[in-house]
Amino acid sequence: MNPVRLTFSRKQVAHKRNEEKFDCYFIYSNRQCHRYIIIFSRDLIICTVIKINRRWQRRVDKYAKI
């Protein structure tokens, strides 16, 4: 994969042995972003793809209690 639009990634806890799991954000424009949950083991597995409206996401982050 060519990660040209990869803006942010973080490692997550993998549930199986010999796996690496990452949460990756790819930004395509000022309004659109995709979030991918990717698992590397013997194969590359993309578990989840979430289309995110960036303006909406900022509002959620502003008012979310973490």
CHARMM internal coordinates of N, CA and C (Angstrom, degrees):
IC EDIT
DIST 1 N 1 CA 1.4584
DIST 1 CA 1 C 1.5156
ANGL 1 N 1 CA 1 C 109.26
DIST 1 C 2 N 1.2908
ANGL 1 CA 1 C 2 N 115.43
DIHE 1 N 1 CA 1 C 2 N 142.70
DIST 2 N 2 CA 1.4507
ANGL 1 C 2 N 2 CA 120.93
DIHE 1 CA 1 C 2 N 2 CA 176.24
DIST 2 CA 2 C 1.5276
ANGL 2 N 2 CA 2 C 108.67
DIHE 1 C 2 N 2 CA 2 C -96.13
DIST 2 C 3 N 1.3236
ANGL 2 CA 2 C 3 N 118.55
DIHE 2 N 2 CA 2 C 3 N 108.95
DIST 3 N 3 CA 1.4685
ANGL 2 C 3 N 3 CA 120.50
DIHE 2 CA 2 C 3 N 3 CA -174.44
DIST 3 CA 3 C 1.5301
ANGL 3 N 3 CA 3 C 114.15
DIHE 2 C 3 N 3 CA 3 C -87.36
DIST 3 C 4 N 1.3196
ANGL 3 CA 3 C 4 N 117.79
DIHE 3 N 3 CA 3 C 4 N 44.24
DIST 4 N 4 CA 1.4630
ANGL 3 C 4 N 4 CA 121.26
DIHE 3 CA 3 C 4 N 4 CA -178.01
DIST 4 CA 4 C 1.5251
ANGL 4 N 4 CA 4 C 110.82
DIHE 3 C 4 N 4 CA 4 C -60.92
DIST 4 C 5 N 1.3095
ANGL 4 CA 4 C 5 N 118.39
DIHE 4 N 4 CA 4 C 5 N -41.62
DIST 5 N 5 CA 1.4541
ANGL 4 C 5 N 5 CA 121.60
DIHE 4 CA 4 C 5 N 5 CA -176.53
DIST 5 CA 5 C 1.5308
ANGL 5 N 5 CA 5 C 113.61
DIHE 4 C 5 N 5 CA 5 C -95.07
DIST 5 C 6 N 1.3200
ANGL 5 CA 5 C 6 N 116.83
DIHE 5 N 5 CA 5 C 6 N 6.63
DIST 6 N 6 CA 1.4549
ANGL 5 C 6 N 6 CA 120.62
DIHE 5 CA 5 C 6 N 6 CA 176.90
DIST 6 CA 6 C 1.5253
ANGL 6 N 6 CA 6 C 108.87
DIHE 5 C 6 N 6 CA 6 C -68.02
DIST 6 C 7 N 1.3205
ANGL 6 CA 6 C 7 N 115.96
DIHE 6 N 6 CA 6 C 7 N 120.26
DIST 7 N 7 CA 1.4540
ANGL 6 C 7 N 7 CA 121.17
DIHE 6 CA 6 C 7 N 7 CA -176.92
DIST 7 CA 7 C 1.5165
ANGL 7 N 7 CA 7 C 112.23
DIHE 6 C 7 N 7 CA 7 C -105.61
DIST 7 C 8 N 1.3062
ANGL 7 CA 7 C 8 N 116.22
DIHE 7 N 7 CA 7 C 8 N -38.05
DIST 8 N 8 CA 1.4585
ANGL 7 C 8 N 8 CA 120.17
DIHE 7 CA 7 C 8 N 8 CA -176.13
DIST 8 CA 8 C 1.5203
ANGL 8 N 8 CA 8 C 108.94
DIHE 7 C 8 N 8 CA 8 C -147.68
DIST 8 C 9 N 1.3126
ANGL 8 CA 8 C 9 N 116.13
DIHE 8 N 8 CA 8 C 9 N 140.27
DIST 9 N 9 CA 1.4694
ANGL 8 C 9 N 9 CA 119.87
DIHE 8 CA 8 C 9 N 9 CA 173.83
DIST 9 CA 9 C 1.5165
ANGL 9 N 9 CA 9 C 108.52
DIHE 8 C 9 N 9 CA 9 C -147.38
DIST 9 C 10 N 1.3211
ANGL 9 CA 9 C 10 N 114.96
DIHE 9 N 9 CA 9 C 10 N 149.79
DIST 10 N 10 CA 1.4553
ANGL 9 C 10 N 10 CA 120.12
DIHE 9 CA 9 C 10 N 10 CA 175.56
DIST 10 CA 10 C 1.5189
ANGL 10 N 10 CA 10 C 108.93
DIHE 9 C 10 N 10 CA 10 C -143.93
DIST 10 C 11 N 1.2967
ANGL 10 CA 10 C 11 N 114.35
DIHE 10 N 10 CA 10 C 11 N 148.32
DIST 11 N 11 CA 1.4565
ANGL 10 C 11 N 11 CA 120.04
DIHE 10 CA 10 C 11 N 11 CA -179.20
DIST 11 CA 11 C 1.5173
ANGL 11 N 11 CA 11 C 108.86
DIHE 10 C 11 N 11 CA 11 C -82.26
DIST 11 C 12 N 1.3296
ANGL 11 CA 11 C 12 N 116.08
DIHE 11 N 11 CA 11 C 12 N 139.30
DIST 12 N 12 CA 1.4530
ANGL 11 C 12 N 12 CA 122.16
DIHE 11 CA 11 C 12 N 12 CA 177.15
DIST 12 CA 12 C 1.5157
ANGL 12 N 12 CA 12 C 109.57
DIHE 11 C 12 N 12 CA 12 C -113.84
DIST 12 C 13 N 1.3055
ANGL 12 CA 12 C 13 N 115.30
DIHE 12 N 12 CA 12 C 13 N 168.25
DIST 13 N 13 CA 1.4591
ANGL 12 C 13 N 13 CA 120.87
DIHE 12 CA 12 C 13 N 13 CA 178.45
DIST 13 CA 13 C 1.5219
ANGL 13 N 13 CA 13 C 108.70
DIHE 12 C 13 N 13 CA 13 C -75.93
DIST 13 C 14 N 1.3272
ANGL 13 CA 13 C 14 N 116.22
DIHE 13 N 13 CA 13 C 14 N 125.32
DIST 14 N 14 CA 1.4644
ANGL 13 C 14 N 14 CA 121.24
DIHE 13 CA 13 C 14 N 14 CA 177.05
DIST 14 CA 14 C 1.5271
ANGL 14 N 14 CA 14 C 108.76
DIHE 13 C 14 N 14 CA 14 C -90.10
DIST 14 C 15 N 1.3232
ANGL 14 CA 14 C 15 N 116.04
DIHE 14 N 14 CA 14 C 15 N 143.30
DIST 15 N 15 CA 1.4527
ANGL 14 C 15 N 15 CA 120.82
DIHE 14 CA 14 C 15 N 15 CA -176.67
DIST 15 CA 15 C 1.5324
ANGL 15 N 15 CA 15 C 113.02
DIHE 14 C 15 N 15 CA 15 C -90.42
DIST 15 C 16 N 1.2975
ANGL 15 CA 15 C 16 N 117.37
DIHE 15 N 15 CA 15 C 16 N -15.56
DIST 16 N 16 CA 1.4616
ANGL 15 C 16 N 16 CA 121.00
DIHE 15 CA 15 C 16 N 16 CA -179.80
DIST 16 CA 16 C 1.5229
ANGL 16 N 16 CA 16 C 110.10
DIHE 15 C 16 N 16 CA 16 C -115.76
DIST 16 C 17 N 1.3103
ANGL 16 CA 16 C 17 N 114.59
DIHE 16 N 16 CA 16 C 17 N 156.91
DIST 17 N 17 CA 1.4533
ANGL 16 C 17 N 17 CA 120.47
DIHE 16 CA 16 C 17 N 17 CA 177.71
DIST 17 CA 17 C 1.5291
ANGL 17 N 17 CA 17 C 110.58
DIHE 16 C 17 N 17 CA 17 C -70.43
DIST 17 C 18 N 1.3181
ANGL 17 CA 17 C 18 N 116.51
DIHE 17 N 17 CA 17 C 18 N 149.56
DIST 18 N 18 CA 1.4757
ANGL 17 C 18 N 18 CA 122.88
DIHE 17 CA 17 C 18 N 18 CA 178.89
DIST 18 CA 18 C 1.5199
ANGL 18 N 18 CA 18 C 112.93
DIHE 17 C 18 N 18 CA 18 C 62.13
DIST 18 C 19 N 1.3133
ANGL 18 CA 18 C 19 N 117.22
DIHE 18 N 18 CA 18 C 19 N 32.06
DIST 19 N 19 CA 1.4590
ANGL 18 C 19 N 19 CA 121.65
DIHE 18 CA 18 C 19 N 19 CA 175.44
DIST 19 CA 19 C 1.5144
ANGL 19 N 19 CA 19 C 109.70
DIHE 18 C 19 N 19 CA 19 C -124.00
DIST 19 C 20 N 1.3207
ANGL 19 CA 19 C 20 N 114.72
DIHE 19 N 19 CA 19 C 20 N 150.01
DIST 20 N 20 CA 1.4513
ANGL 19 C 20 N 20 CA 121.75
DIHE 19 CA 19 C 20 N 20 CA 170.73
DIST 20 CA 20 C 1.5208
ANGL 20 N 20 CA 20 C 106.98
DIHE 19 C 20 N 20 CA 20 C -125.81
DIST 20 C 21 N 1.3191
ANGL 20 CA 20 C 21 N 116.79
DIHE 20 N 20 CA 20 C 21 N 133.29
DIST 21 N 21 CA 1.4630
ANGL 20 C 21 N 21 CA 121.93
DIHE 20 CA 20 C 21 N 21 CA -175.68
DIST 21 CA 21 C 1.5197
ANGL 21 N 21 CA 21 C 108.74
DIHE 20 C 21 N 21 CA 21 C -123.21
DIST 21 C 22 N 1.3483
ANGL 21 CA 21 C 22 N 115.95
DIHE 21 N 21 CA 21 C 22 N 133.34
DIST 22 N 22 CA 1.4539
ANGL 21 C 22 N 22 CA 121.33
DIHE 21 CA 21 C 22 N 22 CA -177.28
DIST 22 CA 22 C 1.5257
ANGL 22 N 22 CA 22 C 110.61
DIHE 21 C 22 N 22 CA 22 C -131.89
DIST 22 C 23 N 1.3215
ANGL 22 CA 22 C 23 N 114.45
DIHE 22 N 22 CA 22 C 23 N 146.09
DIST 23 N 23 CA 1.4583
ANGL 22 C 23 N 23 CA 123.73
DIHE 22 CA 22 C 23 N 23 CA 174.45
DIST 23 CA 23 C 1.5261
ANGL 23 N 23 CA 23 C 105.49
DIHE 22 C 23 N 23 CA 23 C -108.01
DIST 23 C 24 N 1.3388
ANGL 23 CA 23 C 24 N 118.10
DIHE 23 N 23 CA 23 C 24 N 113.50
DIST 24 N 24 CA 1.4683
ANGL 23 C 24 N 24 CA 122.45
DIHE 23 CA 23 C 24 N 24 CA -172.07
DIST 24 CA 24 C 1.5226
ANGL 24 N 24 CA 24 C 111.12
DIHE 23 C 24 N 24 CA 24 C -122.05
DIST 24 C 25 N 1.3284
ANGL 24 CA 24 C 25 N 114.94
DIHE 24 N 24 CA 24 C 25 N 139.28
DIST 25 N 25 CA 1.4645
ANGL 24 C 25 N 25 CA 121.50
DIHE 24 CA 24 C 25 N 25 CA 177.62
DIST 25 CA 25 C 1.5244
ANGL 25 N 25 CA 25 C 109.00
DIHE 24 C 25 N 25 CA 25 C -115.14
DIST 25 C 26 N 1.3239
ANGL 25 CA 25 C 26 N 116.15
DIHE 25 N 25 CA 25 C 26 N 125.77
DIST 26 N 26 CA 1.4582
ANGL 25 C 26 N 26 CA 123.11
DIHE 25 CA 25 C 26 N 26 CA 176.85
DIST 26 CA 26 C 1.5232
ANGL 26 N 26 CA 26 C 108.01
DIHE 25 C 26 N 26 CA 26 C -114.10
DIST 26 C 27 N 1.3330
ANGL 26 CA 26 C 27 N 117.61
DIHE 26 N 26 CA 26 C 27 N 122.43
DIST 27 N 27 CA 1.4580
ANGL 26 C 27 N 27 CA 121.87
DIHE 26 CA 26 C 27 N 27 CA -178.81
DIST 27 CA 27 C 1.5195
ANGL 27 N 27 CA 27 C 108.73
DIHE 26 C 27 N 27 CA 27 C -101.83
DIST 27 C 28 N 1.3303
ANGL 27 CA 27 C 28 N 115.43
DIHE 27 N 27 CA 27 C 28 N 127.40
DIST 28 N 28 CA 1.4661
ANGL 27 C 28 N 28 CA 121.85
DIHE 27 CA 27 C 28 N 28 CA -177.32
DIST 28 CA 28 C 1.5173
ANGL 28 N 28 CA 28 C 113.10
DIHE 27 C 28 N 28 CA 28 C -106.74
DIST 28 C 29 N 1.3285
ANGL 28 CA 28 C 29 N 117.92
DIHE 28 N 28 CA 28 C 29 N -25.69
DIST 29 N 29 CA 1.4646
ANGL 28 C 29 N 29 CA 121.97
DIHE 28 CA 28 C 29 N 29 CA 178.01
DIST 29 CA 29 C 1.5231
ANGL 29 N 29 CA 29 C 107.58
DIHE 28 C 29 N 29 CA 29 C -160.10
DIST 29 C 30 N 1.3272
ANGL 29 CA 29 C 30 N 116.53
DIHE 29 N 29 CA 29 C 30 N -174.82
DIST 30 N 30 CA 1.4607
ANGL 29 C 30 N 30 CA 120.30
DIHE 29 CA 29 C 30 N 30 CA 178.58
DIST 30 CA 30 C 1.5193
ANGL 30 N 30 CA 30 C 112.23
DIHE 29 C 30 N 30 CA 30 C -68.02
DIST 30 C 31 N 1.3103
ANGL 30 CA 30 C 31 N 117.16
DIHE 30 N 30 CA 30 C 31 N -18.47
DIST 31 N 31 CA 1.4586
ANGL 30 C 31 N 31 CA 120.49
DIHE 30 CA 30 C 31 N 31 CA -176.79
DIST 31 CA 31 C 1.5201
ANGL 31 N 31 CA 31 C 114.87
DIHE 30 C 31 N 31 CA 31 C -113.27
DIST 31 C 32 N 1.3059
ANGL 31 CA 31 C 32 N 117.95
DIHE 31 N 31 CA 31 C 32 N -23.05
DIST 32 N 32 CA 1.4658
ANGL 31 C 32 N 32 CA 119.88
DIHE 31 CA 31 C 32 N 32 CA -173.59
DIST 32 CA 32 C 1.5276
ANGL 32 N 32 CA 32 C 112.49
DIHE 31 C 32 N 32 CA 32 C -116.26
DIST 32 C 33 N 1.3098
ANGL 32 CA 32 C 33 N 113.65
DIHE 32 N 32 CA 32 C 33 N 138.80
DIST 33 N 33 CA 1.4515
ANGL 32 C 33 N 33 CA 122.22
DIHE 32 CA 32 C 33 N 33 CA 179.47
DIST 33 CA 33 C 1.5196
ANGL 33 N 33 CA 33 C 106.97
DIHE 32 C 33 N 33 CA 33 C -145.94
DIST 33 C 34 N 1.3095
ANGL 33 CA 33 C 34 N 117.87
DIHE 33 N 33 CA 33 C 34 N 148.80
DIST 34 N 34 CA 1.4610
ANGL 33 C 34 N 34 CA 122.85
DIHE 33 CA 33 C 34 N 34 CA 173.58
DIST 34 CA 34 C 1.5128
ANGL 34 N 34 CA 34 C 108.75
DIHE 33 C 34 N 34 CA 34 C -119.00
DIST 34 C 35 N 1.3103
ANGL 34 CA 34 C 35 N 115.07
DIHE 34 N 34 CA 34 C 35 N 141.05
DIST 35 N 35 CA 1.4620
ANGL 34 C 35 N 35 CA 121.30
DIHE 34 CA 34 C 35 N 35 CA 176.05
DIST 35 CA 35 C 1.5241
ANGL 35 N 35 CA 35 C 107.40
DIHE 34 C 35 N 35 CA 35 C -112.92
DIST 35 C 36 N 1.3186
ANGL 35 CA 35 C 36 N 116.52
DIHE 35 N 35 CA 35 C 36 N 126.09
DIST 36 N 36 CA 1.4606
ANGL 35 C 36 N 36 CA 122.28
DIHE 35 CA 35 C 36 N 36 CA -179.33
DIST 36 CA 36 C 1.5239
ANGL 36 N 36 CA 36 C 109.22
DIHE 35 C 36 N 36 CA 36 C -116.19
DIST 36 C 37 N 1.3126
ANGL 36 CA 36 C 37 N 116.82
DIHE 36 N 36 CA 36 C 37 N 134.76
DIST 37 N 37 CA 1.4562
ANGL 36 C 37 N 37 CA 122.40
DIHE 36 CA 36 C 37 N 37 CA 168.72
DIST 37 CA 37 C 1.5264
ANGL 37 N 37 CA 37 C 105.39
DIHE 36 C 37 N 37 CA 37 C -102.15
DIST 37 C 38 N 1.3299
ANGL 37 CA 37 C 38 N 116.33
DIHE 37 N 37 CA 37 C 38 N 113.97
DIST 38 N 38 CA 1.4662
ANGL 37 C 38 N 38 CA 121.97
DIHE 37 CA 37 C 38 N 38 CA -173.02
DIST 38 CA 38 C 1.5291
ANGL 38 N 38 CA 38 C 109.45
DIHE 37 C 38 N 38 CA 38 C -118.31
DIST 38 C 39 N 1.3273
ANGL 38 CA 38 C 39 N 115.63
DIHE 38 N 38 CA 38 C 39 N 134.60
DIST 39 N 39 CA 1.4589
ANGL 38 C 39 N 39 CA 121.72
DIHE 38 CA 38 C 39 N 39 CA 177.19
DIST 39 CA 39 C 1.5228
ANGL 39 N 39 CA 39 C 108.40
DIHE 38 C 39 N 39 CA 39 C -118.71
DIST 39 C 40 N 1.3314
ANGL 39 CA 39 C 40 N 115.27
DIHE 39 N 39 CA 39 C 40 N 128.64
DIST 40 N 40 CA 1.4530
ANGL 39 C 40 N 40 CA 121.95
DIHE 39 CA 39 C 40 N 40 CA 174.79
DIST 40 CA 40 C 1.5243
ANGL 40 N 40 CA 40 C 108.12
DIHE 39 C 40 N 40 CA 40 C -106.48
DIST 40 C 41 N 1.2920
ANGL 40 CA 40 C 41 N 116.71
DIHE 40 N 40 CA 40 C 41 N 123.63
DIST 41 N 41 CA 1.4611
ANGL 40 C 41 N 41 CA 122.96
DIHE 40 CA 40 C 41 N 41 CA 170.56
DIST 41 CA 41 C 1.5219
ANGL 41 N 41 CA 41 C 104.71
DIHE 40 C 41 N 41 CA 41 C -137.97
DIST 41 C 42 N 1.3001
ANGL 41 CA 41 C 42 N 118.14
DIHE 41 N 41 CA 41 C 42 N -128.51
DIST 42 N 42 CA 1.4707
ANGL 41 C 42 N 42 CA 118.10
DIHE 41 CA 41 C 42 N 42 CA 172.24
DIST 42 CA 42 C 1.5173
ANGL 42 N 42 CA 42 C 109.76
DIHE 41 C 42 N 42 CA 42 C -70.33
DIST 42 C 43 N 1.3178
ANGL 42 CA 42 C 43 N 116.14
DIHE 42 N 42 CA 42 C 43 N -28.82
DIST 43 N 43 CA 1.4626
ANGL 42 C 43 N 43 CA 122.64
DIHE 42 CA 42 C 43 N 43 CA 179.01
DIST 43 CA 43 C 1.5176
ANGL 43 N 43 CA 43 C 109.28
DIHE 42 C 43 N 43 CA 43 C -119.22
DIST 43 C 44 N 1.2990
ANGL 43 CA 43 C 44 N 116.17
DIHE 43 N 43 CA 43 C 44 N 162.66
DIST 44 N 44 CA 1.4555
ANGL 43 C 44 N 44 CA 122.42
DIHE 43 CA 43 C 44 N 44 CA 172.51
DIST 44 CA 44 C 1.5191
ANGL 44 N 44 CA 44 C 107.38
DIHE 43 C 44 N 44 CA 44 C -91.76
DIST 44 C 45 N 1.3119
ANGL 44 CA 44 C 45 N 117.08
DIHE 44 N 44 CA 44 C 45 N 123.91
DIST 45 N 45 CA 1.4596
ANGL 44 C 45 N 45 CA 121.64
DIHE 44 CA 44 C 45 N 45 CA -178.99
DIST 45 CA 45 C 1.5205
ANGL 45 N 45 CA 45 C 108.26
DIHE 44 C 45 N 45 CA 45 C -123.74
DIST 45 C 46 N 1.3263
ANGL 45 CA 45 C 46 N 116.77
DIHE 45 N 45 CA 45 C 46 N 124.31
DIST 46 N 46 CA 1.4558
ANGL 45 C 46 N 46 CA 121.43
DIHE 45 CA 45 C 46 N 46 CA 173.44
DIST 46 CA 46 C 1.5247
ANGL 46 N 46 CA 46 C 106.03
DIHE 45 C 46 N 46 CA 46 C -100.44
DIST 46 C 47 N 1.3191
ANGL 46 CA 46 C 47 N 115.92
DIHE 46 N 46 CA 46 C 47 N 107.14
DIST 47 N 47 CA 1.4659
ANGL 46 C 47 N 47 CA 121.18
DIHE 46 CA 46 C 47 N 47 CA -173.69
DIST 47 CA 47 C 1.5187
ANGL 47 N 47 CA 47 C 112.38
DIHE 46 C 47 N 47 CA 47 C -78.30
DIST 47 C 48 N 1.3265
ANGL 47 CA 47 C 48 N 116.30
DIHE 47 N 47 CA 47 C 48 N -44.15
DIST 48 N 48 CA 1.4534
ANGL 47 C 48 N 48 CA 120.15
DIHE 47 CA 47 C 48 N 48 CA -171.74
DIST 48 CA 48 C 1.5171
ANGL 48 N 48 CA 48 C 109.86
DIHE 47 C 48 N 48 CA 48 C -141.19
DIST 48 C 49 N 1.3183
ANGL 48 CA 48 C 49 N 116.26
DIHE 48 N 48 CA 48 C 49 N 138.57
DIST 49 N 49 CA 1.4616
ANGL 48 C 49 N 49 CA 122.15
DIHE 48 CA 48 C 49 N 49 CA 171.64
DIST 49 CA 49 C 1.5145
ANGL 49 N 49 CA 49 C 106.73
DIHE 48 C 49 N 49 CA 49 C -125.19
DIST 49 C 50 N 1.3273
ANGL 49 CA 49 C 50 N 116.53
DIHE 49 N 49 CA 49 C 50 N 124.38
DIST 50 N 50 CA 1.4554
ANGL 49 C 50 N 50 CA 121.60
DIHE 49 CA 49 C 50 N 50 CA -178.69
DIST 50 CA 50 C 1.5198
ANGL 50 N 50 CA 50 C 107.92
DIHE 49 C 50 N 50 CA 50 C -121.99
DIST 50 C 51 N 1.3171
ANGL 50 CA 50 C 51 N 116.91
DIHE 50 N 50 CA 50 C 51 N 125.06
DIST 51 N 51 CA 1.4576
ANGL 50 C 51 N 51 CA 122.06
DIHE 50 CA 50 C 51 N 51 CA 176.66
DIST 51 CA 51 C 1.5212
ANGL 51 N 51 CA 51 C 107.28
DIHE 50 C 51 N 51 CA 51 C -87.26
DIST 51 C 52 N 1.3292
ANGL 51 CA 51 C 52 N 116.88
DIHE 51 N 51 CA 51 C 52 N 126.26
DIST 52 N 52 CA 1.4518
ANGL 51 C 52 N 52 CA 122.14
DIHE 51 CA 51 C 52 N 52 CA -174.18
DIST 52 CA 52 C 1.5243
ANGL 52 N 52 CA 52 C 109.50
DIHE 51 C 52 N 52 CA 52 C -120.83
DIST 52 C 53 N 1.3171
ANGL 52 CA 52 C 53 N 115.87
DIHE 52 N 52 CA 52 C 53 N 132.26
DIST 53 N 53 CA 1.4596
ANGL 52 C 53 N 53 CA 121.86
DIHE 52 CA 52 C 53 N 53 CA 169.62
DIST 53 CA 53 C 1.5265
ANGL 53 N 53 CA 53 C 105.51
DIHE 52 C 53 N 53 CA 53 C -86.29
DIST 53 C 54 N 1.3169
ANGL 53 CA 53 C 54 N 118.57
DIHE 53 N 53 CA 53 C 54 N 117.40
DIST 54 N 54 CA 1.4584
ANGL 53 C 54 N 54 CA 122.43
DIHE 53 CA 53 C 54 N 54 CA -171.07
DIST 54 CA 54 C 1.5182
ANGL 54 N 54 CA 54 C 112.87
DIHE 53 C 54 N 54 CA 54 C -65.36
DIST 54 C 55 N 1.3394
ANGL 54 CA 54 C 55 N 118.89
DIHE 54 N 54 CA 54 C 55 N -35.03
DIST 55 N 55 CA 1.4621
ANGL 54 C 55 N 55 CA 119.67
DIHE 54 CA 54 C 55 N 55 CA 177.61
DIST 55 CA 55 C 1.5191
ANGL 55 N 55 CA 55 C 110.78
DIHE 54 C 55 N 55 CA 55 C -65.18
DIST 55 C 56 N 1.3074
ANGL 55 CA 55 C 56 N 116.55
DIHE 55 N 55 CA 55 C 56 N -41.21
DIST 56 N 56 CA 1.4597
ANGL 55 C 56 N 56 CA 121.44
DIHE 55 CA 55 C 56 N 56 CA 177.59
DIST 56 CA 56 C 1.5211
ANGL 56 N 56 CA 56 C 110.54
DIHE 55 C 56 N 56 CA 56 C -64.67
DIST 56 C 57 N 1.3160
ANGL 56 CA 56 C 57 N 117.44
DIHE 56 N 56 CA 56 C 57 N -40.86
DIST 57 N 57 CA 1.4558
ANGL 56 C 57 N 57 CA 121.75
DIHE 56 CA 56 C 57 N 57 CA -179.19
DIST 57 CA 57 C 1.5246
ANGL 57 N 57 CA 57 C 111.05
DIHE 56 C 57 N 57 CA 57 C -63.35
DIST 57 C 58 N 1.3268
ANGL 57 CA 57 C 58 N 118.36
DIHE 57 N 57 CA 57 C 58 N -38.74
DIST 58 N 58 CA 1.4680
ANGL 57 C 58 N 58 CA 120.95
DIHE 57 CA 57 C 58 N 58 CA 177.80
DIST 58 CA 58 C 1.5171
ANGL 58 N 58 CA 58 C 111.20
DIHE 57 C 58 N 58 CA 58 C -62.32
DIST 58 C 59 N 1.3197
ANGL 58 CA 58 C 59 N 117.07
DIHE 58 N 58 CA 58 C 59 N -39.81
DIST 59 N 59 CA 1.4591
ANGL 58 C 59 N 59 CA 120.39
DIHE 58 CA 58 C 59 N 59 CA 177.38
DIST 59 CA 59 C 1.5191
ANGL 59 N 59 CA 59 C 111.08
DIHE 58 C 59 N 59 CA 59 C -63.32
DIST 59 C 60 N 1.3121
ANGL 59 CA 59 C 60 N 116.91
DIHE 59 N 59 CA 59 C 60 N -42.51
DIST 60 N 60 CA 1.4580
ANGL 59 C 60 N 60 CA 120.87
DIHE 59 CA 59 C 60 N 60 CA 178.75
DIST 60 CA 60 C 1.5242
ANGL 60 N 60 CA 60 C 110.16
DIHE 59 C 60 N 60 CA 60 C -62.92
DIST 60 C 61 N 1.3283
ANGL 60 CA 60 C 61 N 117.36
DIHE 60 N 60 CA 60 C 61 N -45.83
DIST 61 N 61 CA 1.4574
ANGL 60 C 61 N 61 CA 120.79
DIHE 60 CA 60 C 61 N 61 CA -179.25
DIST 61 CA 61 C 1.5232
ANGL 61 N 61 CA 61 C 111.43
DIHE 60 C 61 N 61 CA 61 C -63.68
DIST 61 C 62 N 1.3165
ANGL 61 CA 61 C 62 N 117.21
DIHE 61 N 61 CA 61 C 62 N -34.66
DIST 62 N 62 CA 1.4642
ANGL 61 C 62 N 62 CA 121.72
DIHE 61 CA 61 C 62 N 62 CA -178.32
DIST 62 CA 62 C 1.5264
ANGL 62 N 62 CA 62 C 111.33
DIHE 61 C 62 N 62 CA 62 C -66.30
DIST 62 C 63 N 1.3279
ANGL 62 CA 62 C 63 N 116.99
DIHE 62 N 62 CA 62 C 63 N -39.75
DIST 63 N 63 CA 1.4622
ANGL 62 C 63 N 63 CA 120.49
DIHE 62 CA 62 C 63 N 63 CA -174.61
DIST 63 CA 63 C 1.5334
ANGL 63 N 63 CA 63 C 114.15
DIHE 62 C 63 N 63 CA 63 C -103.15
DIST 63 C 64 N 1.3165
ANGL 63 CA 63 C 64 N 117.44
DIHE 63 N 63 CA 63 C 64 N -2.76
DIST 64 N 64 CA 1.4701
ANGL 63 C 64 N 64 CA 120.38
DIHE 63 CA 63 C 64 N 64 CA -179.46
DIST 64 CA 64 C 1.5211
ANGL 64 N 64 CA 64 C 110.03
DIHE 63 C 64 N 64 CA 64 C -75.86
DIST 64 C 65 N 1.2956
ANGL 64 CA 64 C 65 N 115.36
DIHE 64 N 64 CA 64 C 65 N 143.18
DIST 65 N 65 CA 1.4656
ANGL 64 C 65 N 65 CA 120.17
DIHE 64 CA 64 C 65 N 65 CA 175.05
DIST 65 CA 65 C 1.5180
ANGL 65 N 65 CA 65 C 107.62
DIHE 64 C 65 N 65 CA 65 C -105.22
DIST 65 C 66 N 1.3063
ANGL 65 CA 65 C 66 N 115.11
DIHE 65 N 65 CA 65 C 66 N 115.83
DIST 66 N 66 CA 1.4594
ANGL 65 C 66 N 66 CA 120.03
DIHE 65 CA 65 C 66 N 66 CA -177.35
DIST 66 CA 66 C 1.5198
ANGL 66 N 66 CA 66 C 109.27
DIHE 65 C 66 N 66 CA 66 C -105.91
END
COOR INIT
IC SEED 1 N 1 CA 1 C
IC BUILD
